[in-house]
Amino acid sequence: MTDNLVHLLPDAIANQIAAGEVIQRPASVVKELVENAVDAGADEISLIVKDAGKTLIQVIDNGCGMSETDARMSLERHATSKLRTADDLFTLHTMGFRGEALASIVAIAQLELRTRRAPDELGTRLLVEGSEVTVQEPVAAPAGTSMAVRNLFYNVPARRNFLKSDSVEMRHIREEYIRIALAHPSIRFDLHVDDKLDLSLPAGNVRQRIIAVFGKKYRDLLVPVEESTDVLSISGYVGKPEAARKSKVGQFFFINERYIRSSYLHHAVTMAYDELLSKESYPFYVIFLEIDPARIDVNVHPTKQEIKFEDERLIYNYLKATIRHGLGRASIMPTIDFESDNPFSPSRTHLKPAHAPTDPDEALPSKMNRETPRTPSQNPPSEARRHANNLRNWEQLYNNLEVEVDTDTGEVLQSRMGREEETDTPPVHGRAPYQLHQRYIVSAIKSGWLLVDQQAAHERILYENFLRTLREKPAASQTSLFPQTLDLPHVEAELMASLLPQLNQLGFDLEAFGGGSFIVRGIPAELAGRNNELELLEQLLQQYKSNVDLASGGHERLARTLARAAATKRGTPLDDAEMRSLIDRLFACTNSRTAPNGRRCYVRYELEEVERLFDGPA
């Protein structure tokens, strides 16, 4: 007779398995502990973090505290003060409710709990390690609760080894902390990192909390939205088009003060902006929805960031209409001009473009551009002239050097000194190139033609230039006529500060000004002429954060990120000089075939392929 195979797991192992769902990284501990402090009715919450949460995560609040029995019971699985019956699941008004958080934490960390209720003379101190309570004693303590989690994943080394770098984990902690702080502006939040005050958010209203988190520049960029119906109430702020960014940062939905992710609701916000934003831009918003808990289900995922709605379509339409109404009241929605084919055209609205045009002509109505010529004295240096100058400088660099290129592969075969005759003809093609749909460049070669992806090609050029600069010597900087101030949210300001030495090596002239502000006095000479230096730096930060390629080093990662942010984008018109310069510089790169992200820079087509197409039946 064989032994039975099915048996119950010990509680310690079961808790470690459950912890894998609830506690994924240090930020998960922060979320659970801070939300417990909010549920306890605290109006002051402090978070203390050391070594990105690996050594210590401590949350101190002045909430209601716990009795000795409650403190001990709170560590058990499925022990909670927030549910009594199954029906309570449909009337939830608290952040936590599963009763799994503390049990999961103590299964994979060492916990010290100090708590006291206001009427009690003494509080309770517990020391827990690996789900086992080692110390329980009375202690003098302030009213409220302090939970200190030490040595996270100390008994699960495999999980600890999979944690990212301290900077990445700290970024996740700040993001989690900021989400809770935005949801509860009436609570004071303090964040201490490695024994230093990192972020202090005094109690206030929603607008004050947004400005405190994201910077003073948002003071004039916020548009209030508010609507109340029998089904739900909507309130909060959306950003003016000038606050839009190139990445999905600064977008927050809160349902009954709980942060959620919803691509469906995000689409409603995007549609509310209609023609106000470009396809590559994402609006800023902090939106609160109050809805009957019986109409939603938050018990979908352990993180509680996914919610099911009873009627998603109704909420979608309410949200879209409310935001459009708010933008309209702020005189941001376009006005209709029946003489225009496109009433939402920037030239027919009272809306200031979200991004200043590169060429001053673009700021004028198209009819004026066509019919009102300007004298040379009125015409400032254009992008075409600047690129032509760049081309001449590039040719001077390779003066007296003749390069032979394989017209089939585009690879350099040999070079020899003694070039006696200068020519504007790029080495790869002989005829003037032309642009296709403002995305590709068609360039003739002996055996056919090349189809060049203008953005991928420019990314390759800039990447190699930036990488060479980082490895060799500082690049030249073009000083701005008027220095600008870049105000960043706290999380991004920390990242920018860490990148300052490398950015200045690349030719930026940046200086930290304190309080999340940076003075921009110059940019790399190669990028001179841009009117959106601040936007370039913001794109750089967002793409740098989203770049998860761990195989590349710091120099490669920064060079690739800046190249992608600064490259000429698809949809940008180029003249002959710019196209010639782009192709020349591409085939001077050590790798002209692919962009840093692996996308091909060009495709070669043979005349024989075309002939075969015409030889076939009609």
C-alpha angles and dihedrals in degrees: 000000000000124000118256113265102200118079140153119266118238113258092247092057093042090053092050090052092049090047089062089068099042103033111046099152140346090283089063090059090049091052095050097044096044092047089052088053090052091049089051089064097250120165094189122049127175125193119199118192131181127186091000090301097305093106102028141002113175128175119191121188139170094223131130096293126209138266120242092261094047091049091055094043093049089070094060122095115262091009109137140153093209104070133050105161137016089256089065088072087073096051101046117159099163133082096233128037111145098082091223104104103081093037090053093047096050090049092064105025146034113263132197113191124191118177141159135176116227096246093049122091095210133031134210131259122199130182114197129182125178092348091306119117107224100172132027117170143141115263141177107254140154118260110279133039137294120193119185116189113194133187097007113212090008090146096038102058093171090061092046091052090056094059115111127237119301092255092054095046091046090052090055090049093052092047092051092046092049092051091056092043091053091050092053110037092161090067122080113233127194125184121198118190120190093342094312130105102248104172132007120188114183120208114271143117129308095267093050091048092051092051092046091053102038103029142262093284088076090063090090097030101065124101116192118229124191136162134155127199137161089264103045146342122234125198140151138079138296125196127249114247089264088065093058117116137199094245137047096266124128097032118128133170121186122189111195087342091307117122113235139175118228125164088186094059091041088058089054090055092047092051090050089063089051107169095357095093134044119246091254095054129087123204124237116238143159106190129177122201121191113197137160106274088224089066095058138049116218093170093090105101135012091244089056090217094119120072133183117217127210091222113014095172093058092050090046092056094044091050094048093048093046094053093046089050091050093050090048093053088052089054091243100118113094120261117231119246111186091201089068124079088216112038090190094058111128090236090059099048139072089234121115109226113261089231123033112243117253094226119050089223090067090064090063125079111269092242091058090050091056100042107032112070118198128218119243090254090057095047113087121209107292130217089252093057092047092052091047088055090050089052092052091048090050091050091050089054089059095036114151090016118114117197125200114206129193102243091207099052103018091231124139110253101182142331131213136186126240103069103173102174124059119211135178091218110112114235095246103047136031104199129063110275122230135207124248117209089333088282108079137038120221113208125178121230131180096266098036131302144301125236107207124196100223096205096045091047093050091047090055092049095048093043094057092044093050093044092050090049093051091051099042122025140330116285125237116269127216107219115224118235090229120025115233132213120231112202114196135184113257096259093052093042089061091052093047091051090054091051097046097099093051094043091052088049088056092055103271116131102213131157130183111241099183132252093059093305127126129188113228109203099160147357133213111295090235089062095044116133096047117131094199106062091143092051090050091055092047091051089049092055095047094048092044090055093047093048104102098170100132094181094074125076127234096270094048093046094050094044092050093046095049091045091055093047095047101038122112105267128227110268093042113126115231130194126219095271093050093048093048091049092049094051094044093051093044093058090046089063121101088238113028096164103075141025118239089265091056097256113139115254096206144004123214121221124194125218088229089065091055092047091054089054092055094043093061125088117285 
